[in-house]
Amino acid sequence: MGAQWKAKGKAQAADARGKLFGRLAKDLMMAARNGADPAANARLRMVLEQARKVSMPKDTVDRAIKKGAGLTGEAVNFDRVMYEGFGPHRVPVMIECLTDNVNRTASDMRVIFRKGQQGTSGSVSWDFDHVGMIEAEPTSNDADPDMAAIEAGAQDLEPGDEGTTLFITDPADLDLVSRALPAQGFNVLSAKLGYKPKNPMDPASLGAEAMAEVEEFLATVDECDDVQNVFVGLAG
């Protein structure tokens, strides 16, 4: 039994890694539409940073960039679509998709939201701020997150996992702040645009059983190949 569980764990890890690489490849292709040179393409530069963080294979990265930039003769036809609504127990969710078939994705979302409530455009997004999100780690023990945020031009910051800091920026300042943070003693691990809940719910207030239902719902969302990012109105 132990060996079977171990094998299952490896398979799940490989599947999760494959999904992550697939989503990053889509982001790279979309970003490369504005040029294959990261020095002149801020969006591409940010996605490349994320790809490096998770050790995405270089040939996969190069292939996605060339395809997106139109250097392979293949067409890249993805639509970016946002779905809004509530998961179980009225937990707000915003789901960002990149899809080559909007009808298929819309049908998948209707099925997923059977365990919640799908909303119309604006029904949930009003309770989120559109922001830049930069995850960074200190490069020295005396690096000061608060001072770094001020000097780099971030709007806010939050403690992250394993000693990291999440710097919050205006969407237009994401690349500017990302490039300023290294001089303030922070190594940027990832930088992306996202949605931050204005009034996040406390998971403890829901209870263990309710949170298990929410987590099951979010796991189902994550299984959809067209989903790129999920933003949830929960604290922490």
PEVEN-V270313 format. One line per field, one symbol per residue. burial: 1 if it has 24 or more other C-alpha atoms within 12 Angstrom, else 0. A space follows every 50 residues. Layout:
burial->???
//
This chain:
burial->00000000000000000001111111111111101100000111111111 10000100011111111110000001010011111111111111111110 00001101100110111110000110111011111111000001110110 11111111000001111111101111111111011111111111111000 000000000000010011011111111111111100
//
